[in-house]
């Protein structure tokens, strides 16, 4: 009966009922941020304390809750590189090397404050359990604990707007309790097809003072994709998906 009730609340999106179950709210946040399977474009901007900027353009596809690919379209030095995430496993394909190499969630293929787990993000509900929830008149604060030790952040604090059921801020912590970074969700935009989510995600970190990274989302839409796409053998052909 409990499972049926939570499913009903998830489908209806009844704001007043979220306080009963943080995991149901987290699952709703996931679907409001992105369809379960999609394609999209992002511009990633790394900003240094002296004002220098480096920009990347990525084409990304996702299937299910934990399969993600990101293809580099620019700068020219990175064009054709592709990253694949299957659950906790990640690879980077470099055309000149010719075969994928393993990468980790805490590394960053772009260098800035966003790490590989941020760039190849899977559903939050796949990686975290909601241990506690606080509610006020405007929203909720979810306290999330990683389900395994393979996750990039041991704990998250997620502030969720009650009206939109979208995150406004996420603090990311190590197992020691150290704050690693903060994510800020801004500029909510209608992408069409029933998708309305923040078009801008910014991050900063007390570990990298003065540095900031920004992700700008565009052309996010639902797309059905074959399982074959999310394999190591397909990485050299990811660009074909854009044709």
C-alpha positions in Angstrom: 0.0 0.0 0.0 2.9 2.3 0.8 4.5 1.8 -2.6 1.2 2.5 -4.3 0.7 5.7 -2.3 4.2 7.0 -3.1 3.8 6.2 -6.8 0.5 8.1 -6.8 2.1 11.1 -5.1 4.9 11.0 -7.6 2.5 11.0 -10.6 0.3 13.7 -9.2 3.2 15.8 -7.8 1.1 16.9 -4.8 3.4 19.4 -3.0 1.7 19.1 0.4 2.5 15.4 0.5 6.2 15.5 -0.2 7.1 15.8 3.5 6.0 12.2 3.9 8.8 10.8 1.8 12.1 12.4 0.7 12.9 9.8 -1.9 9.7 10.3 -3.7 10.5 14.0 -3.9 14.0 13.3 -5.1 12.6 11.1 -7.9 10.3 13.9 -8.9 13.3 16.4 -8.9 15.2 14.0 -11.3 12.3 13.9 -13.8 11.7 17.7 -13.6 15.4 18.3 -14.3 15.5 16.0 -17.3 13.5 13.3 -19.1 14.8 9.8 -18.4 16.2 9.6 -21.9 17.2 12.7 -23.8 19.7 14.7 -25.9 20.9 18.2 -25.2 23.7 20.7 -25.8 25.7 22.5 -23.1 28.3 25.2 -23.0 30.7 24.8 -20.1 32.7 27.9 -19.1 35.6 27.8 -16.6 36.5 31.2 -15.1 39.8 31.8 -13.4 40.4 34.4 -10.6 42.2 36.7 -13.2 39.1 36.6 -15.4 40.6 34.2 -18.0 37.9 31.9 -19.5 37.9 28.6 -21.3 34.8 27.4 -23.0 33.7 23.9 -24.1 30.6 22.9 -26.1 29.2 19.4 -25.4 26.5 17.3 -27.0 25.1 14.8 -24.6 22.7 11.9 -24.6 21.3 9.8 -21.7 19.2 6.7 -21.5 17.6 5.4 -18.3 18.9 6.4 -15.0 22.6 5.8 -15.3 23.8 5.7 -18.9 25.3 9.0 -20.2 27.6 10.1 -23.1 29.1 13.6 -23.7 30.8 14.5 -27.0 33.1 17.5 -27.3 32.2 19.8 -30.2 34.7 22.6 -29.2 37.3 23.9 -28.7 39.1 22.4 -31.8 41.8 20.8 -29.6 39.0 18.7 -27.9 36.7 18.1 -30.8 35.8 14.4 -31.2 36.6 13.4 -27.6 33.8 11.5 -26.0 33.1 10.4 -22.4 30.9 7.5 -21.4 29.3 6.7 -18.0 27.7 3.4 -17.2 26.7 3.5 -13.5 29.9 4.1 -11.5 32.2 3.4 -14.4 33.5 6.2 -16.7 35.7 6.3 -19.9 37.3 8.9 -22.1 37.7 8.3 -25.8 40.4 10.4 -27.6 40.5 10.0 -31.4 44.3 10.1 -31.6 44.6 7.4 -28.9 42.0 5.2 -30.6 40.8 3.4 -27.5 38.9 4.5 -24.4 40.7 5.0 -21.1 39.3 4.8 -17.7 38.6 8.1 -15.8 37.2 8.7 -12.3 34.3 10.7 -11.0 36.5 13.2 -9.1 38.7 14.0 -12.1 37.7 16.6 -14.6 38.0 16.2 -18.4 37.5 20.0 -18.7 39.7 21.2 -15.9 37.4 23.6 -13.9 35.3 23.2 -10.8 32.9 20.7 -12.4 34.2 17.2 -12.1 33.3 14.2 -14.3 30.4 13.2 -12.0 28.9 16.7 -12.6 29.4 16.6 -16.3 28.1 13.0 -16.7 25.4 13.3 -14.1 23.0 10.4 -13.6 19.8 10.5 -11.6 20.3 11.7 -8.1 17.9 8.9 -6.9 20.3 6.4 -8.4 23.2 7.5 -6.2 21.5 8.9 -3.0 19.1 8.1 -0.3 17.1 10.8 1.4 17.9 10.5 5.1 16.0 13.6 6.2 13.7 16.4 5.0 12.9 19.8 6.4 10.0 21.9 5.1 9.2 25.6 5.2 6.6 27.7 3.3 8.7 28.0 0.2 10.5 24.7 -0.2 12.3 21.7 1.2 15.8 20.8 2.3 16.8 17.2 1.5 19.7 15.6 3.4 21.0 12.9 1.0 23.5 10.1 1.8 25.4 8.2 -1.0 24.3 4.6 -1.4 27.9 3.4 -2.1 31.4 4.6 -1.6 31.9 5.0 -5.4 29.8 8.2 -5.5 31.7 11.5 -6.0 30.1 13.1 -2.9 29.3 11.3 0.3 26.5 13.7 1.2 24.4 16.4 -0.4 22.2 19.1 1.0 19.6 19.9 -1.7 17.3 22.9 -1.5 14.1 22.3 -3.5 11.6 25.0 -4.5 8.1 23.8 -3.5 6.3 25.3 -6.4 8.5 24.0 -9.3 9.9 20.9 -7.5 13.3 21.9 -8.9 16.6 22.4 -7.0 17.8 25.9 -6.3 21.1 25.0 -4.5 23.1 21.9 -3.7 26.0 21.6 -1.3 28.3 18.7 -1.9 30.3 17.2 1.0 33.1 14.6 1.5 32.7 11.8 4.0 34.8 13.9 6.5 32.1 16.6 6.4 34.3 19.0 4.3 32.3 21.1 1.9 33.6 20.3 -1.6 31.5 22.6 -3.8 28.1 24.4 -4.1 25.9 24.2 -7.1 23.5 27.0 -7.9 20.5 26.4 -10.3 19.3 29.6 -12.1 17.4 30.9 -15.0 14.5 28.5 -15.2 13.5 28.1 -18.9 10.8 26.3 -20.9 12.6 23.9 -23.3 9.3 22.6 -24.8 7.9 19.2 -24.7 6.8 19.7 -21.0 10.4 20.3 -19.9 10.9 23.4 -17.7 14.2 23.5 -15.7 17.1 25.8 -14.9 19.1 26.7 -18.0 22.1 27.7 -15.9 24.1 25.8 -13.3 27.0 27.6 -11.6 29.5 26.1 -9.1 32.2 27.4 -6.8 34.4 25.6 -4.2 36.2 26.6 -1.0 39.0 24.3 -2.3 39.5 26.5 -5.4 39.0 30.0 -4.2 38.3 32.5 -6.9 37.5 29.9 -9.6 34.0 29.4 -10.9 32.4 27.1 -13.6 29.1 27.6 -15.4 27.0 25.2 -17.4 24.5 26.6 -19.9 21.8 24.2 -21.2 20.1 24.3 -24.6 18.0 22.2 -27.0 17.1 19.7 -24.2 14.5 17.2 -25.5 13.3 13.7 -25.1 14.9 11.1 -27.4 14.8 7.3 -27.6 18.2 5.8 -28.0 19.4 2.2 -28.7 21.4 0.4 -26.0 24.2 0.0 -28.6 24.9 3.8 -28.3 26.1 3.3 -24.7 29.0 1.0 -25.4 32.7 1.5 -25.7 32.6 0.4 -29.3 30.2 3.1 -30.2 32.2 6.0 -28.8 34.0 6.8 -32.1 30.6 7.1 -33.8 28.8 9.3 -31.3 28.8 12.3 -33.7 26.6 10.3 -36.0 23.7 10.9 -33.5 23.6 14.5 -34.5 23.0 13.9 -38.2 
